[in-house]
């Protein structure tokens, strides 16, 4: 084999590996986005329309004025045309009555004005009501997502959740703004036209209706394919949004490892899949139009063939035939709209299934019915034989028991993955243990309301989150009713005041998304001020000083000596300066407690803690 051939083989192998990695990445990230194999059901449609119920009183005038007047005028106009032809033009005798013709023309003008006015009123008010319904649905979905447990978000990328609240809800706008009332109007109009045609001439009316069952038979065969096609479109769009969210947040890593081209290739694959999915769904959707047009053409041919025969026999007048033609045109128009409405309904159902999938999701960490509030606590905390698994068969904690008295400071140390942060997650009830209990002042935290529990716990994380807005707003997030003086006092206590005042607008400086104008250390100082402003009885510092320089950390340590008095505190850290003054140090290894005691006690024995500290000394002195 030549060198060129070897290079080609190697290149193909690399491309195959890259494709396999991309597909694996896609399966992993978007594993929650799957086609929902549920039949079209009217019960779910009824559930969707329940969001219209609060606006039923506002909807009634729209239905009565807009729908009834609009439908009556539409049904009346062909009758006036028949009367104008048979009475004013009088084709049998050849006489023409100009006065009657002008009368019928004026009547038709009045009917068209009424129809225009009723349609304008209907469109205006259905749009207003529809937007209110969309607002309620989006608010309900967002509020429900806020209550879901961490396990829900562990399995789903942020972009996938974002799509449900934005794109999927937006897909329902046409249905609620005009779709519902138009559906009622078209149904009433169809029934009215069928009754009129059958009363005028039963045989002719029946003949032109022969094509309707055939049209419904053909279109119903497309129904399931169209629903799944639009559902697939929603999934593809969800994946694109998820990838965009991930790419934007991870742009520094992408550029640092020079993976822009690979990221672009990955996006192009998803974008191409989205285009194919959209084109297929659109093609399936557009297939309704030709079916209806063909059926309409066949019906019109039957009308003029059989109608001309009836005119010759005297069973039908020319005006009646023209009226039939008008009614047939008015018949297929709503049929066409109903076909489009059905497609719109399928799109809406594809989105509503995805929305209700989230709304039907129950919080794993839930409250008992009428759970009492946890009153002001002293701060006694007990972890009683905790066992916990993120995934079945892989325990993160194995029988953890820690008894903490109010006001004590407990440090949790250990290697990465030893279970330190997991214990704190259980204390905050972000998860519930598989076995065991967490007690605060002797009360099982599962027996009290979540709000009352978490309002008495303050958390400062290593990867702290700063919201868009001002520095003042971010500190006040800890307690929304705090005064400006209290905000400044909290900032001074953690030595954040100095850097804040050096910024352009001080406490009113806009920090942008995720606090991009701030350094990591400055963001952590703000999170300290936020937690301290909340004045919690229990304080958790999870690697909270990892990104703060040594000088600033010393200042914070001095402030914390005063601020932590009277509070129970848990410190997850590796730095000796952060943990050496703790009342007790708990050393964890693979989800189990291997050592426990004060710094001096643990340093006297050759164990895990002493090894961690000595390794830290060696690293610092290297």
Secondary structure, DSSP 8 states (H G I E B T S, - for coil): --HHHHHHHHHHHHHHHHHHHHHHHHHHHTTT---------HHHHHHHHGGGGGGHHHHHHIIIIIIIIHHHHHHHHHHHHHHIIIIII-TTTT---HHHHHHHHHHHHHHHHHHHHHHHHHHHHHHHHHHHHHHHHHHHHHHHHHHS-HHHHHTS-HHHHHHIIIIIHHTTHHIIIIIHHHHHHHHHHHHHHHHHHHHH-HHHHHHHTHHHHHHHHHHHHHHHHHHHHHHHHHHHHHHHHHHHHHHHHTHHHHHHTT-HHHHHHHHHHHHHHHHHHHHHHHHHHHHHHHHHHHHHHHHHHHHHHHHHHHHHTTSS-HHHHHHHHHHHHHHHHHHHHHHHHHHHHHHHHHHHHHHHHHHT---SS---TT-B---S----EEEEEEEEEEETTEEEEEEEEEEE-TT-EEEEEESTTSSHHHHHHHHTTSS--SEEEEEETTEEGGGB-HHHHHTTEEEEESS----SSBHHHHHHTT-TT--HHHHHHHHHHTT-HHHHHTSTTGGG-B--GGGTTS-HHHHHHHHHHHHHHTT-SEEEEESTTTTS-HHHHHHHHHHHHHHTTTSEEEEE---HHHHTTSSEEEEEETTEEEEEE-HHHHHTS-SHHHHHHHHHHHHHH-
